[in-house]
Amino acid sequence: MLGHPVHLILVHFPSALFPVDWLLCVMGMVTGTTSFYPAAFYVLAVGVVSGWFTILAGVADAVRLQANERLFKKAIVHGAINATIVMIYSVLVFRQMKLYHGLTAPSWYLLAFKFTLILALAFGNYLGAELVLRYGVGTIKDKHDTAA
């Protein structure tokens, strides 16, 4: 897309920002410093927005794989996992937006849920990395680009 591996560029933002949200919440709970919670909200919001742009770029890469059924299926599984995670985080952001002026420490259940999402994201990213590193999908020298 646009002559550059856009999906590969964007994927790092949600992959880094979702765990930072979790870390900031834990730091706020451990230290009792409430300023960590708005920071976590902003980090999460940027992670969600960048996640949606990442999904769009990933769809553009996946469309080019339709001729290779095996790689296309792998891309669909990778995309389904990560898109589901972005959707769940989107719900969390909109829920927190309503409470913004009264943000408090999240429950331990929510932290455990977010940690589970981070683990699922790591698995989804592993699948994506396999597509990139093993098969060259989404790179500038993408051998599977049927549009060329």
GIRA-V210167 format. One record per helix or strand. SS is the DSSP state (A for helix, B for strand). FROM is the first residue (numbers start at 1). TO is the last residue. If there is no record, write none. Layout:
{{SS,FROM,TO} {SS,FROM,TO}}
//
This chain:
{{A,6,31} {A,35,63} {A,69,98} {A,100,102} {A,108,135}}
//
